[in-house]
């Protein structure tokens, strides 16, 4: 997993850049490895409270918040709102099981945690936003 501090984002013309945070470090790192293997540049922020610090001076193509339990929904939504207050145009999505999809998650998208489906779902999202077009 790539960990950088400055000039990480701005992935257009490069591999898509993702800032990833999770309520469960082991799950977050596992998702990060899947995405890295699929060709994404991933910075793992740790838990949701560290997202803003990781974004300081950096721009990402996607901010993803991995949500592993119902108890993590509220802190994840709060982190997403902080990101949106700082930059309303920043894409913020969640990685959550289908059982959590209707639990109050609000953001730009909810993606499957499935290691096979996730990279394609993220690439489809980026393509729908015109990522990679000149």
VOBA-1610 file (N, C-alpha, C; in pm, whole numbers, padded with zeros to 5 digits, always signed):
BEGIN
Unk+00084-00117+00000Unk+00000+00000+00000Unk+00089+00123+00000Unk+00058+00219-00084Unk+00136+00341-00096Unk+00099+00436+00018Unk+00197+00486+00087Unk+00173+00586+00191Unk+00262+00705+00158Unk+00199+00818+00129Unk+00272+00939+00099Unk+00210+01051+00180Unk+00283+01162+00189Unk+00228+01271+00268Unk+00191+01393+00184Unk+00264+01428+00084Unk+00235+01548+00006Unk+00220+01514-00141Unk+00139+01591-00210Unk+00118+01577-00353Unk+00074+01437-00392Unk-00005+01375-00308Unk-00049+01239-00337Unk-00161+01238-00439Unk-00257+01326-00423Unk-00377+01323-00506Unk-00354+01378-00645Unk-00463+01423-00707Unk-00454+01476-00842Unk-00420+01368-00942Unk-00488+01254-00933Unk-00451+01136-01008Unk-00478+01139-01157Unk-00545+01237-01210Unk-00574+01238-01353Unk-00443+01224-01430Unk-00438+01129-01519Unk-00315+01102-01593Unk-00228+00999-01523Unk-00269+00957-01407Unk-00199+00854-01329Unk-00302+00752-01284Unk-00260+00661-01200Unk-00356+00569-01141Unk-00450+00651-01052Unk-00577+00610-01043Unk-00669+00684-00956Unk-00620+00684-00811Unk-00634+00797-00744Unk-00589+00810-00606Unk-00708+00799-00510Unk-00688+00723-00404Unk-00793+00697-00307Unk-00740+00723-00167Unk-00818+00795-00089Unk-00794+00806+00055Unk-00893+00711+00120Unk-00843+00617+00198Unk-00925+00514+00259Unk-00916+00524+00410Unk-01031+00519+00476Unk-01036+00516+00623Unk-01132+00405+00663Unk-01113+00352+00784Unk-01196+00241+00829Unk-01210+00243+00980Unk-01319+00185+01027Unk-01337+00169+01170Unk-01264+00045+01221Unk-01219-00039+01130Unk-01147-00162+01165Unk-01017-00167+01084Unk-00905-00142+01150Unk-00778-00128+01081Unk-00744-00248+00993Unk-00766-00370+01043Unk-00731-00488+00963Unk-00815-00495+00835Unk-00943-00465+00845Unk-01029-00465+00726Unk-00987-00354+00630Unk-00959-00237+00683Unk-00917-00126+00599Unk-00790-00156+00523Unk-00694-00214+00591Unk-00568-00248+00524Unk-00589-00356+00418Unk-00677-00451+00446Unk-00706-00556+00348Unk-00771-00495+00222Unk-00863-00403+00241Unk-00926-00335+00127Unk-00821-00256+00051Unk-00733-00189+00122Unk-00625-00112+00059Unk-00536-00199-00027Unk-00505-00318+00020Unk-00421-00411-00058Unk-00493-00454-00185Unk-00624-00483-00175Unk-00703-00522-00293Unk-00699-00409-00396Unk-00720-00287-00351Unk-00723-00173-00443Unk-00586-00144-00503Unk-00482-00157-00423Unk-00346-00138-00473Unk-00315-00242-00580Unk-00350-00367-00553Unk-00329-00474-00651Unk-00406-00450-00779Unk-00519-00378-00771Unk-00601-00348-00887Unk-00555-00223-00962Unk-00447-00161-00916Unk-00391-00047-00988Unk-00427+00090-00934Unk-00487+00097-00817Unk-00519+00225-00755Unk-00403+00267-00665Unk-00386+00397-00648Unk-00291+00450-00549Unk-00373+00476-00424Unk-00337+00410-00314Unk-00416+00416-00192Unk-00334+00472-00077Unk-00392+00569-00008Unk-00335+00616+00117Unk-00434+00576+00225Unk-00387+00500+00322Unk-00472+00457+00432Unk-00460+00559+00544Unk-00571+00624+00577Unk-00571+00728+00679Unk-00579+00671+00820Unk-00621+00547+00832Unk-00648+00491+00964Unk-00796+00505+00991Unk-00831+00555+01108Unk-00973+00568+01140Unk-01030+00699+01084Unk-01160+00716+01097Unk-01229+00831+01037Unk-01179+00966+01088Unk-01131+00969+01211Unk-01085+01096+01268Unk-00960+01150+01199Unk-00893+01068+01122Unk-00768+01110+01057Unk-00785+01152+00911Unk-00907+01146+00861Unk-00932+01177+00720Unk-00893+01321+00688Unk-00938+01415+00768Unk-00909+01556+00739Unk-00759+01585+00738Unk-00687+01528+00831Unk-00542+01548+00834Unk-00474+01492+00710Unk-00521+01377+00664Unk-00462+01316+00544Unk-00495+01397+00419Unk-00605+01471+00423Unk-00644+01551+00307Unk-00572+01685+00302Unk-00511+01726+00410Unk-00445+01855+00417Unk-00340+01868+00306Unk-00368+01954+00209Unk-00274+01976+00099Unk-00280+01870-00009Unk-00368+01774+00002Unk-00378+01666-00096Unk-00517+01664-00157Unk-00527+01619-00279Unk-00656+01602-00347Unk-00662+01458-00396Unk-00771+01392-00370Unk-00791+01252-00408Unk-00904+01241-00508Unk-00896+01140-00592Unk-01006+01114-00684Unk-01126+01061-00608Unk-01102+00982-00505Unk-01208+00925-00423Unk-01166+00921-00277Unk-01259+00953-00189Unk-01241+00927-00046Unk-01336+00814-00014Unk-01284+00705+00040Unk-01366+00589+00074Unk-01361+00563+00223Unk-01479+00544+00281Unk-01491+00514+00423Unk-01546+00373+00436Unk-01462+00283+00484Unk-01502+00143+00502Unk-01580+00133+00632Unk-01702+00078+00624Unk-01792+00071+00739Unk-01820-00076+00766Unk-01769-00126+00880Unk-01780-00270+00905Unk-01894-00307+01000Unk-01954-00207+01064Unk-02061-00241+01160Unk-02160-00126+01169Unk-02276-00156+01225Unk-02378-00053+01244Unk-02329+00059+01335Unk-02246+00025+01432Unk-02193+00126+01525Unk-02100+00225+01454Unk-02049+00188+01339Unk-01956+00276+01267Unk-02027+00371+01172Unk-02157+00353+01152Unk-02230+00437+01056Unk-02223+00584+01095Unk-02259+00617+01217Unk-02261+00758+01259Unk-02123+00824+01248Unk-02015+00763+01300Unk-01884+00827+01283Unk-01841+00840+01137Unk-01879+00744+01053Unk-01845+00752+00911Unk-01919+00868+00844Unk-02047+00883+00874Unk-02126+00992+00817Unk-02071+01127+00865Unk-02033+01135+00991Unk-01974+01260+01042Unk-01845+01294+00969Unk-01762+01193+00942Unk-01638+01216+00868Unk-01669+01263+00726Unk-01769+01201+00662Unk-01807+01241+00526Unk-01855+01386+00524Unk-01933+01424+00624Unk-01981+01562+00631Unk-01866+01661+00649Unk-01767+01625+00728Unk-01650+01713+00746Unk-01576+01730+00614Unk-01560+01621+00540Unk-01493+01628+00411Unk-01571+01718+00316Unk-01702+01700+00310Unk-01786+01779+00220Unk-01788+01926+00258Unk-01781+01957+00389Unk-01774+02097+00431Unk-01645+02162+00381Unk-01538+02086+00383Unk-01409+02139+00338Unk-01401+02149+00186Unk-01466+02055+00116Unk-01462+02052-00031Unk-01587+01981-00082Unk-01688+02057-00115Unk-01817+02000-00156Unk-01806+01914-00280Unk-01705+01937-00363Unk-01690+01860-00486Unk-01618+01727-00465Unk-01559+01707-00349Unk-01485+01583-00324Unk-01581+01465-00320Unk-01551+01360-00397Unk-01634+01240-00396Unk-01605+01164-00266Unk-01712+01133-00193Unk-01700+01054-00071Unk-01794+00935-00083Unk-01737+00816-00076Unk-01817+00695-00085Unk-01792+00605+00033Unk-01877+00507+00047Unk-01867+00410+00156Unk-01847+00270+00099Unk-01776+00189+00174Unk-01768+00046+00148Unk-01846-00019+00260Unk-01954-00087+00224Unk-02040-00143+00328Unk-02113-00266+00275Unk-02142-00357+00364Unk-02225-00472+00328Unk-02364-00423+00295Unk-02436-00500+00216Unk-02570-00459+00175Unk-02663-00437+00295Unk-02638-00504+00405Unk-02722-00486+00524Unk-02708-00346+00583Unk-02599-00278+00555Unk-02577-00143+00608Unk-02617-00034+00508Unk-02650-00072+00387Unk-02681+00026+00284Unk-02798+00115+00319Unk-02892+00064+00398Unk-03011+00143+00433Unk-03004+00195+00577Unk-02885+00200+00633Unk-02873+00234+00775Unk-02841+00380+00800Unk-02862+00467+00704Unk-02836+00608+00725Unk-02711+00659+00658Unk-02641+00572+00584Unk-02523+00619+00512Unk-02567+00716+00405Unk-02507+00832+00405Unk-02538+00932+00304Unk-02408+00982+00245Unk-02399+00983+00118Unk-02277+01028+00053Unk-02296+01017-00096Unk-02187+01012-00167Unk-02193+01007-00312Unk-02209+00866-00368Unk-02185+00765-00286Unk-02200+00628-00335Unk-02172+00527-00227Unk-02232+00411-00241Unk-02205+00299-00152Unk-02156+00184-00240Unk-02039+00132-00209Unk-01974+00031-00291Unk-01963-00101-00216Unk-01959-00210-00293Unk-01947-00343-00231Unk-01807-00364-00174Unk-01800-00434-00065Unk-01671-00466-00006Unk-01608-00585-00079Unk-01681-00650-00164Unk-01637-00767-00238Unk-01510-00735-00318Unk-01403-00813-00295Unk-01273-00786-00354Unk-01273-00796-00506Unk-01364-00872-00563Unk-01371-00886-00708Unk-01452-00772-00769Unk-01562-00734-00705Unk-01653-00632-00760Unk-01607-00489-00733Unk-01538-00467-00623Unk-01504-00331-00583Unk-01420-00255-00685Unk-01308-00307-00733Unk-01229-00227-00829Unk-01310-00187-00953Unk-01390-00278-01005Unk-01471-00246-01123Unk-01575-00139-01089Unk-01636-00149-00973Unk-01736-00050-00932Unk-01673+00089-00920Unk-01553+00095-00865Unk-01485+00224-00852Unk-01445+00279-00988Unk-01396+00193-01076Unk-01360+00239-01210Unk-01484+00288-01286Unk-01596+00220-01269Unk-01720+00266-01332Unk-01760+00404-01280Unk-01745+00424-01150Unk-01776+00555-01091Unk-01686+00663-01149Unk-01558+00635-01155Unk-01463+00732-01210Unk-01495+00762-01356Unk-01528+00659-01433Unk-01561+00679-01574Unk-01687+00766-01588Unk-01784+00745-01499Unk-01906+00825-01506Unk-01881+00972-01475Unk-01772+00999-01406Unk-01734+01138-01374Unk-01636+01195-01475Unk-01606+01116-01579Unk-01514+01165-01683Unk-01369+01151-01649Unk-01336+01066-01551Unk-01197+01049-01512Unk-01119+00992-01628Unk-01003+01048-01655Unk-00917+00997-01761Unk-00943+01061-01897Unk-01050+01141-01907Unk-01075+01212-02033Unk-00985+01334-02040Unk-00944+01367-02160Unk-00858+01485-02172Unk-00938+01610-02182
//
